[in-house]
């Protein structure tokens, strides 16, 4: 069972699986976990139904499951499901879709 089946985001929230950077830099230097920055790119695995407007209608989401996105460094809430780490954030915290 995937995260998309286990986690259903509400309103304008999305679930993102962070894309990890490689363990080595170009020069072959090893970067320990404690020195690494939080990733800022990930893949959307689940999308909520959209924000409810004042008139009761829903705003459609601009992102969809499978999109690679960039997000703010300190955005969202980290959660762990079945040993896998995910980030739940609002669609407004998504900065861009990477093509």
N, C-alpha and C positions, 0 to 999 in steps of 0.2 A: 504494500500500500504506500503510495507516494505522499509527499507533503500536500499536494493539491487535493488529495482525497481526505487527508487528516485535518488540515487547517483550512477553514473557510473564513476569509477576511470579511469584515462588515463595512458597509458604507463605501468610502473612497480609499480604503486601505488595500495594500498589496503585500504579498509575501515574496521575499527575495532571497535567493541562495547566493551568497557572496562568492565571487570568483577569486580564488586565491592566486597570489603572485607566486612565481617560481621561487625555489629555495636559494638559487644562486643568481647573482647579478652578472652582467656581461663580462666583467673582469675575472669571474670565477670566485669572487669573494663569497663566503658563507654569511648569511644574515640570520642571526639567532631570532627566535620567536619574540623575545622581549624587545628587540629593536625594530620590529616590523610595524608599519603603520596599519591602521584598519583599512581593509579594502574599500574602495569607493565605486566598484563596478560589480554588477551582479546580474543574474538571470531571474526574471519574474516567474514564479511557479504557480501562483494563484492570485486572482483579482476579485475584489469585491464588486457588488452590483452597481456602485456609483453613489454619489452624494445626493441626498434628498433636498430639493430646493424648497423655498418658503411656500410655493404653491402646491407642494406635494408631488411634483414630477421628479424624475431622477435625471441627473446629468450623466451622460455616457462617459465611460472611462476612455482615456486616450491611449492607455497601454493595455497589453494583453499578455497572457501567459506565453512564455518563450522569448519575449523581448529582452535584449541585453540593455541595461540601463546604467546611468551614472547617478549617484545620489550623494548627498552631503555627508561629510566625514562623521559627524556625530548625530545623524538622523536615526529615527526609529527606535524600536525595542528589540533586543536580541532574545530569541527563544530557542530551546533545544527540543527536538521531537525525534524520538527513536535514535538518539546519538548524533543526529545531524543538526547543524546550527543554521538558523534562518533569521531574517530581519523582517519585522512587520513595520511598515511605514505608510504614511499618507501619500496619495498620488502627488500632492503638491511638493513633497520632499524629493521626488524624482526630478533631476535636473535636465536629463536628456536621454533619448533613445539612441543607442549605438548601432549603426548600420553595418 
